[in-house]
Amino acid sequence: MRIILLGAPGSGKGTVAEALRSAYGFPKVSTGDLLREAVREKTPLGLVAASQMGQGGLVDDATVLALLRERLSREDCLGGYVLDGYPRNLAQADSLDALGLPGPEIVFDLRVSDAVVVERLAGRRTCPNCEAIYHLANKPPRKAGVCDVCGTGLVQRADDTPEVIRERLKTYHAKTEPLIARYSAKASLHRIDGDGRAEAVIREVRRVLEALLGHPDGAGH
Ligand code: ADP
C-alpha cells in the first residue's frame, strides 16, 4: 500500500501521515523532514537545500529524488508507506512512476482554504529533534514550549513566517495543484475536506482507507 498525501502547506499532511503511522504502522516518509535533517546535519545537499527552502520555493528535483530513493530503499518501507510532500510537481510524479514501485497507490487530496493555511502555519510550532507538530491554539504541548514526545524545546520553522508562507502557497498553486488532475485521471484520488479539526480529517481518511482495504476494524491490526 503506497499512500500519497497531496495538499497545500499547512493542509495537515504531516499530521495525517503521523496518524496513519500510529494506526497501521506505515512509515511516514516526509521529504520536508528529510530535507530539514540534511540542513541540520549541514551535508553538502543540506547547504544547497537550505537556501531554496528559506525562500518558499521547491528544492531541485534531483536532490529531493536522491533523498527519497534512499529512504524508500530501507527495510521499513517494504510493506508500504505514506508519502508526505512528494510528489510536488509533475516531473516528480513522473519520477515516482518511473521507480516502478509495487503495490496499489492511493492518493488523498487534503483541501484547505488559503486563509486556514495562514492561520495554521502562523501558530505552528515543531520539534527540531523528532519533527512532532504542535499548534499554539489547536494542539498545544502539555508543557509550554516543550515537545511531549522527546522533551526538546519547540521552535517556529524558519519558513513559517508570513512572507515565506505566501510564497509557499504560490508555489503550491502553481506547481503542486496540477497534480490533482493527473491523479484523478488515474482514478486513485480521494478528496478530503481538510478545513476541519485534525481528528475529523483523520477519521475521514481512515474511513476511506478501511473501505478500500476491506478491513472495517483497521487495516493492520
Ligand atoms: P509544507 O508542506 O508545510 O510546505 P514541508 O515540510 O513538506 O512543508 O516542506 C518544506 C519545504 O521543503 C518546502 O517549502 C520545499 O522548499 C521543500 N520540499 C519539501 N518537499 C519537497 C519536494 N518534494 N520537492 C521540492 N522541495 C520540497
Boltz pocket constraint, residues with backbone or C-beta under 6 A from the ligand:
constraints:
  - pocket:
      binder: B
      contacts: [[A, 7], [A, 8], [A, 9], [A, 10], [A, 13], [A, 31], [A, 32], [A, 33], [A, 35], [A, 52], [A, 53], [A, 54], [A, 56], [A, 57], [A, 58], [A, 59], [A, 60], [A, 61], [A, 64], [A, 84], [A, 85], [A, 86], [A, 87], [A, 88], [A, 92], [A, 159], [A, 168]]
      max_distance: 6.0
